[in-house]
């Protein structure tokens, strides 16, 4: 329900990125977000990093790669859903920045 509401809010108006930042993010406890995404969409973390503001950004995806969600957990412990979508695809790891020969 939490994720569905976000997806509807993000896709209802043209300009996905401007909408994502214009909408009030859905925030709650991290465990509640992870449990919801795991139970309803079979999503689990596949990547993470620390943002300049000290928050931990995580990308979650289903093992079937049918759905994905990006969440941000702030140092205070509050987790916000930033974006969600379908058809996640992992890219191969590059060992150098030169284009393929």
N, C-alpha and C positions, 0 to 999 in steps of 0.2 A: 504494500500500500504506500509506504514511504517513498520507494523508488518509482512506483508508477506515477505518483503525483508529480515528482520531479520531471520525469520523462514527458508527461503531458504538458507541463509548464514550459519546458524547453522547446518542444516541437510545435506548440500552438501558435507561435509568433515567428515570422520570418527573421532571419539573421541569428542563427544559433548562438554564436559567441557573444553577441551583444545582449541577448536574452539571458544567457547563463550568468553574466556578471550583473545584469540589471535586476534579476530576481533575487529575492531574499533566500539565501541558502537554507536548506533544511539541516538543522543541527541538533544533536543529542549526544548521549554517551557512546563511545566507540564500540563497546561490546554490543549495544543494542543495534547499531548499524551493521556490524559484522554478522551478527546472528540473523538479522532480517535478510541480508544479501545471500548468506549461505543457505538458509532454509528455503527462501522463495526462488532464488535464481541459481543456486549451486555455485556461487562465486566465492573465490578465495584470492588473497593477495598474490600478484605475480611480479610486481615491481614496486619500489619505494625509493624515496629520497628526502633529504631535509631541505626545506625552502629557506630563503633568506630571512623570513620572519620567524624562524624557529619551529614552524609547523612541519609535521611529517606528512608528505603527500604519498598516497598509495593508489595503485591501480589494481583493481580486482577484476577477474574474468572467470567465466565458467570454464570447466574443463573441455566442454564441447565448443568453446569459443563463440557461443551464440550471443552472449551479453557481456558488458563491461561497465564498471563504475569507477569514478575517480573521487576519492575522499581526501579531506585535509583534517588532520588532528592537530589542534593548537597546543602549546605548552600547558595551558590550563586543563587539558583533557577533553575539551569539547571537540567533537568530530562533526564536520559538515560535508554533505554530499555536494560535489562541485559539478559533475556531469555524468551522464549515463548514455549508453547506446547499445548497438548490436554489431555483430560481425567483427569482433576483435581479431587482429592478426598480428602475431609477433614477427618482427623483422629479424633477419639474420644479423649476428654480431659482426661488425666490420673491424678489421685489424688496422686499417689505415683509412685516411680520408680521401685518397685518390679514387677517381671513378674506376669502375671495373675495366679491364683491358679488352 
